Amino acid sequence: MANLNGLDMANGAPEPLDPHLFEDEEGDDEFAWQLRRVENMLTKGRALMSKAQYPGALKSLMEAVSLCPCEPDTHGKDKSCNILQCITAVQDSDPDALYNVVQGPCSCGFEWPSCTYPRHIETLDTMAECLEGAQAHVAAFSTALGLIRLDPASPVGYCRIAKIIRYLVRRSGSDTKAAKCLAVVLRDGKLASKDKLRDMLQAFVKSGLHNMEKYRHSYDDKHHVILRKMAHNLKMPQSRRDPIKKLPREIFSMILMYLNFPELICCLLVNKHWNQVCVKDSALWRDLRLTAPRNPGRQFGTFLQKHSNMRTLVIENIDKLPLNPKRMDMISFYLPNLECLRLGSPRFFPSMGRFEGVPGKQLAKLTQLSLVGIEQESAGLLEKLLQLTHTSLEVLDLAESTSVMEDFFLHHPMPKLKKLSLHFSTPGSKDVMELDMNNIVMSTPNLESLSMNGYDLRWNDPDQFPFAGDQKAGQWQSLRSICFGEDMELSRGDPDIPASRCLPPLNKNMKAIEILCSDLVLIDNVLFTADSDSNSDDRPLHPTLDGSTFPFESLGLPHLELFRCAGRIDPRLLRHVLMPACKNGTLQVLELTEREKPRASRRWNRTRNPWAPPSFDSVDPVVDLAFAFSDSVHTLGLSWFNWAAEDNHYSAFDGQPFMAWLDHFPNVRTVTVHPGPCSRKEPVVAFILKLLTHANIKVLHQNVLIGTDWDAGQKIAKKRGILLDHTLRFETMRAPFVE
C-alpha cells in the first residue's frame, strides 16, 4: 500500500476512510504523469486566483479534483440537504455524531466521496477559497462541508468552515452577498438567529478537535495548530489540554524532570491535581536546589520525610533557613540516600547553636560536601557534618571560609576523599591563615585533586616529616591535579632559615598543575621536592641545576596536560618538568611568567631571599624554551615580559620574541598575554593589535586594551573572527568541585 500521508499504517495507526491502492510511483509512468498534471492544474488555479480570475481558476481546480484516483462524483446544485444534515449532526450532544453522518450518504441519497489523499484535500480547500473570493459564499460553505465529508479526521475542513462562518457573522451587516448567504445558511440549517451561528462555530471547532484526536491518521501540520488556536481564542474548555489527563503518568514524570526548580514550583501552583502529582513524585525531588528559601517551620521535617530518596540538596543562601542541630538531625535521619550536600551564605553562616552532644546519623552515602561562607562561629556545623560523612566523602569543598578544622583531619581520616578544595577568605583583609599540612596529607592518602587559596602552608611536626625513609610510601600517590591560588604562601619565620617542606613529591601521573601565586619558595616546594631520604634541615630548598645536591627523581611528568605558573622558573629547571610531556604529545595548556613580578610579602620584607632560585638573565623563549615546542599545545600564555633594554627605564616595549616563540606552536588557538613593565602604553597596545592579526589565534586573553584601544581591538577581532577577552590575571581553569 502506498502511504501518501507519510505514515506507516501497519504500525497501529488507524486506516484511512477509503484508502487507494496505488502502484509504486517510480514504476508507474502513467500515475506519475497524472500526479504532475494535478500539480500543474493546482498551480495554474492559484495563479489565476492571484489575478482575481476566479472562473478560470475554478475550472482548473475542478479538473485537478477529477484527476484524483478516487474518481469523485459531484453533488447536485441544491446543497440544502448537505447543510441541514451537517448542522444538525454537529449540534448533537454525541461527539461522534458528525463523524458518523459524514461516513454515510447524503439525505438525498448522494454518495459523498471519502479520500485521504493530501492533494485532493488541498485542491478542494483551494476551491473553497476561490469561491470565497468570488463572493459565492453558499457554494464555499457547502464545499467546506464537503471537505469534512472527504476526511473528517483532517482539520482542514473545520478550519475552512470556521473561517467562512466568522466572515459571515462579521460582514453580514455591510456586505450584501454575505447577508444573503447568512440568511440561506440560517434557513437551510433551521437556525433561529445569528447568535446560533456563533454557537455553531464553536460546535464545529469542538467536533474538529474531537475527530482530529480520535481518528487521526497523519502528523500535525499547520492546520492542526490553527484549529487549536481557534479553540483557544474562543475560550473553549477543549483548548485546555491537560498533560496529566492526556499522557501516561510515567511520561508526564519524565517531562517534569527536565524542568528547573522555579518551573517545578510553578507546576505546584497550577491546581490541586498538579500539586498532588508533583509532590508525590519522589523522582522530581531527587535533586533539590533552593536559592534563598524562607523558614519552612515545622514543614521542613515533613517534607524531608516524604522525599527520603533525595540525592542532592543545594541551598545557596541559608540566611533565612538556619540549620540548627535539630534540622541537621532531620537531614541525617530522613535523607539516608543523600549523595551531595551544598550549603552557602553570601554573608557567612549565621550562628547555629551548639552541636556538641547531638547524636545525628551517619550519612553513609554522602560523597560530595560543599560549604560556602563558613566562619569560626559556625565551625560546629562543619565539625558535625564531617563527623557524619568523613568515611564516605569523595569531594570536600570549603569556599570563602574563615575556619578550617585542622585537628579534625588527624582524628577523622578520609580514606575515600578524591577532591579537596580549601579557600580561605576574610572580608576587607588580605591576610592569610596558617595551615598545617601534616594532618591533611596523612588523612587523605587517595587524594586526586587539590585546590587551595589564602593559606600559609607549613609542616608543623618535623619528627613526622612525610618524605623521609619508608614514611613516604602511599602519600598522595593518586594525585592528578593541583591548583594554588594567587594568595598562597609557604610558612617561614626567619628569612635566614629555610622553610621546611610541606608537600609530598609529585608523582609521574600528574595531569594538571596550576600555581597562580608568585611565591617562588612555594613554587620550588611544589615542583622541585626531590624524592630523597636526606635530612630536610640540611638540604637547600632549591635543587642545584646539575643535580649534585640531590637527584631529580621526582621531576619529569610524562602525562602532564596543563601547566600554568605565575612565578618565574629557571628554564633549565623547567626543562626537567615539561620535556617528557612535550615529547609524548600530552601537554595541551602552557602558561608561564618571563620575569618575577614585584611583590610585597605579608610576613617579612623580602628584599633579598637567600632561598630563592639562582638568578638568571632574560629568557629568549625560542632558545631557552625550545624544549616546549609541541604540536599538542592548543593554549599558550606568557606573563610579565618585555625584552626591551632596561637602561631606558622601560620606556620601550619589545614583544617580538614571544611572536617568534608562538610561531613554533602550529596548533595553538588560544593565547594569553599579560605584558610586563613599560612606562608607555602605545608600544604595548601596538603589540596586542599586531597579535590579533596572527593567522592561528582564535581566542586572545589580555589585560592591556581599554577605552578606544579596546574598540580598535574589537574591530580587528570581529573582522578576523577572534574572541577578544580582558583578564587581569591568570584565571583558574579547574572544573567546579561539586557537580
C-alpha positions, 0 to 999 in steps of 0.5 A: 500500500502506498502511504501518501500521508507519510505514515506507516499504517501497519504500525497501529495507526488507524486506516484511512476512510477509503484508502487507494491502492496505488502502484509504486510511483517510480514504476508507474509512468502513467500515475506519475504523469497524472500526479504532475498534471494535478500539480500543474492544474493546482498551480495554474488555479492559484495563479489565476486566483492571484489575478482575481480570475476566479472562473478560470481558476475554478475550472482548473481546480475542478479538473485537478479534483477529477484527476484524483484516483478516487474518481469523485462524483459531484453533488447536485446544485441544491446543497440544502440537504448537505447543510441541514444534515451537517448542522444538525449532526454537529449540534448533537450532544454525541461527539461522534455524531458528525463523524458518523453522518459524514461516513454515510450518504447524503439525505438525498441519497448522494454518495459523498466521496471519502479520500485521504489523499493530501492533494485532493484535500488541498485542491478542494480547500483551494476551491473553497477559497476561490469561491470565497473570493468570488463572493459565492459564499453558499457554494464555499460553505457547502464545499467546506462541508464537503471537505469534512465529508472527504476526511473528517479526521483532517482539520482542514475542513473545520478550519475552512468552515470556521473561517467562512462562518466568522466572515459571515457573522462579521460582514453580514451587516455591510456586505450584501452577498454575505447577508444573503448567504447568512440568511440561506445558511440560517434557513437551510440549517433551521437556525433561529438567529445569528447568535446560533451561528456563533454557537455553531462555530464553536460546535464545529471547532469542538467536533474538529478537535474531537475527530482530529484526536480520535481518528487521526491518521497523519502528523500535525501540520499547520492546520492542526495548530490553527484549529487549536488556536481557534479553540483557544481564542474562543475560550473553549474548555477543549483548548485546555489540554491537560498533560496529566489527563492526556499522557501516561503518568510515567511520561508526564514524570519524565517531562517534569524532570527536565524542568528547573526548580522555579518551573517545578514550583510553578507546576505546584501552583497550577491546581490541586491535581498538579500539586498532588502529582508533583509532590508525590513524585519522589523522582522530581525531588531527587535533586533539590536546589533552593536559592534563598528559601524562607523558614519552612517551620515545622514543614521542613521535617515533613517534607524531608520525610516524604522525599527520603530518596533525595540525592542532592540538596543545594541551598545557596543562601541559608540566611533565612533557613538556619540549620540548627542541630535539630534540622541537621538531625532531620537531614541525617535521619530522613535523607539516608540516600543523600549523595551531595550536600551544598550549603552557602551564605553570601554573608557567612553562616549565621550562628547555629547553636551548639552541636556538641552532644547531638547524636545525628546519623551517619550519612553513609552515602554522602560523597560530595560536601560543599560549604560556602561562607563558613566562619569560626562561629559556625565551625560546629556545623562543619565539625558535625557534618564531617563527623557524619560523612568523613568515611564516605566523602569523595569531594570536600569543598570549603569556599570563602571560609574563615575556619578550617578544622585542622585537628579534625583531619588527624582524628577523622581520616578520609580514606575515600576523599578524591577532591579537596578544595580549601579557600580561605577568605576574610572580608576587607583583609588580605591576610592569610591563615596558617595551615598545617599540612601534616594532618591533611596529607596523612588523612587523605592518602587517595587524594586526586585533586587539590585546590587551595587559596589564602593559606600559609602552608607549613609542616608543623611536626618535623619528627613526622616529616612525610618524605623521609625513609619508608614514611613516604610510601602511599602519600598522595600517590593518586594525585592528578591535579593541583591548583594554588591560588594567587594568595598562597604562601609557604610558612617561614619565620626567619628569612635566614632559615629555610622553610621546611617542606610541606608537600609530598613529591609529585608523582609521574601521573600528574595531569594538571598543575596550576600555581597562580601565586608568585611565591617562588619558595612555594613554587620550588616546594611544589615542583622541585621536592626531590624524592630523597631520604636526606635530612630536610634541615640540611638540604637547600630548598632549591635543587642545584641545576646539575643535580649534585645536591640531590637527584631529580627523581621526582621531576619529569611528568610524562602525562602532564596536560596543563601547566600554568605558573605565575612565578618565574622558573629557571628554564633549565629547571623547567626543562626537567618538568615539561620535556617528557610531556612535550615529547609524548604529545600530552601537554595541551595548556602552557602558561608561564611568567618571563620575569618575577613580578614585584611583590610585597610579602605579608610576613617579612620584607623580602628584599633579598631571599637567600632561598630563592632560585639562582638568578638568571638573565632574560629568557629568549623563549625560542632558545631557552624554551625550545624544549616546549615546542609541541604540536599538542599545545592548543593554549599558550600564555606568557606573563610579565615580559618585555625584552626591551633594554632596561637602561631606558627605564622601560620606556620601550616595549619589545614583544617580538620574541614571544611572536617568534616563540608562538610561531613554533606552536602550529596548533595553538588557538588560544593565547594569553598575554599579560605584558610586563613593565613599560612606562608607555602604553602605545608600544604595548597596545601596538603589540596586542593589535599586531597579535590579533592579526596572527593567522592561528589565534582564535581566542586572545586573553589580555589585560592591556586594551581599554577605552578606544584601544579596546574598540580598535581591538574589537574591530580587528577581532570581529573582522578576523573572527577572534574572541577578544577577552580582558583578564587581569590575571591568570584565571583558574581553569579547574572544573567546579568541585561539586557537580 
